């Protein structure tokens, strides 16, 4: 991709975050579709397919909004995008760091996320 200073951010689609009624039930349903559990906590789970695409499952009490997750390759990319968006970067308990953008349109949130080289699945 060529450098374009007009871009707010760039990345690769990593995951979709979707609401679910019951986390344990949704995890089992996605397993039946061929997804594997990458990370699971009481308030969200990350499922991955064989090619690495993720579905983040958000139960009703999750603090996370529905969103599209875009992966960046370096922490410097994340920092530059966060600065352009005027948003704080948050380190997460699974070792990743990210921020939610201001969004696109009404309520269409994009998360920019960085997975460090030593990322450990939980």
C-alpha positions in Angstrom: 0.0 0.0 0.0 1.3 3.4 -0.8 1.7 6.1 1.8 -1.2 8.5 1.8 -1.2 11.2 4.5 -5.0 11.6 4.0 -5.7 8.2 5.5 -6.9 8.3 9.1 -5.6 4.7 9.6 -5.0 1.5 7.6 -4.9 -2.1 8.6 -6.1 -5.6 7.8 -9.5 -6.8 9.0 -8.8 -9.0 12.0 -12.2 -9.6 13.6 -15.8 -8.6 14.0 -17.2 -8.1 17.5 -20.8 -9.1 17.8 -23.3 -9.2 20.7 -24.6 -12.6 21.9 -27.2 -13.6 24.3 -25.3 -16.3 26.2 -21.5 -16.4 26.0 -21.0 -20.1 26.7 -23.8 -21.1 24.2 -22.3 -18.8 21.5 -18.8 -20.2 22.0 -20.2 -23.7 21.4 -22.2 -22.6 18.3 -19.0 -21.0 16.8 -17.0 -24.2 17.6 -19.6 -26.1 15.6 -19.0 -23.7 12.7 -15.3 -24.6 12.8 -14.0 -21.7 15.0 -11.6 -22.4 17.9 -11.4 -20.5 21.2 -8.4 -18.1 21.2 -9.2 -16.1 24.3 -12.1 -16.3 26.8 -13.0 -14.2 29.7 -16.3 -13.7 31.6 -17.1 -10.6 29.5 -16.0 -11.6 26.0 -14.4 -14.4 23.9 -12.3 -14.4 20.7 -13.0 -17.2 18.3 -10.7 -17.8 15.2 -11.3 -19.8 12.1 -8.6 -21.9 10.4 -7.4 -18.8 8.4 -7.1 -16.6 11.4 -10.2 -14.5 11.0 -11.8 -13.7 14.4 -15.3 -13.3 15.9 -15.3 -11.5 19.2 -18.4 -12.6 21.2 -19.8 -9.9 23.5 -22.5 -11.0 26.0 -25.1 -8.5 27.2 -23.0 -7.3 30.2 -19.8 -6.8 28.1 -18.2 -3.3 28.2 -17.0 -3.7 24.6 -19.1 -2.2 21.8 -19.9 -4.1 18.6 -17.1 -3.2 16.1 -14.8 -4.1 13.2 -11.3 -4.9 14.4 -8.4 -3.8 12.1 -5.0 -5.1 12.8 -1.9 -2.9 12.4 1.6 -4.4 12.2 3.5 -2.2 14.5 3.0 -0.2 17.7 4.3 2.8 15.9 1.4 2.5 13.4 -1.1 2.3 16.3 0.4 5.3 18.0 0.4 7.4 14.9 -3.3 6.5 14.2 -4.3 7.2 17.8 -2.6 10.6 17.6 -4.5 11.4 14.4 -7.8 10.2 16.0 -7.0 12.0 19.3 -7.8 8.8 21.1 -5.9 7.0 24.0 -4.3 3.6 23.5 -5.4 1.0 26.0 -3.2 -2.0 26.8 -5.4 -5.2 27.3 -5.1 -8.1 29.7 -4.4 -10.4 26.7 -1.3 -8.5 25.8 -2.7 -6.5 22.8 -3.1 -2.8 22.7 -5.8 -0.9 20.9 -8.1 2.1 20.6 -11.6 2.6 19.3 -11.9 5.2 16.6 -14.5 8.0 16.6 -16.4 5.7 14.2 -17.8 5.9 10.8 -21.4 7.2 10.4 -23.7 6.6 13.3 -22.3 4.0 15.7 -20.1 2.1 13.2 -17.0 1.7 15.5 -13.6 0.6 14.2 -11.0 -0.8 16.7 -7.4 -0.5 15.7 -5.4 -3.3 17.4 -1.8 -4.3 17.7 -0.7 -7.8 18.6 2.9 -7.9 19.9 5.3 -10.5 18.6 5.1 -12.3 21.9 1.3 -12.4 22.0 0.0 -15.3 24.1 -3.4 -16.7 23.6 -5.4 -16.8 26.9 
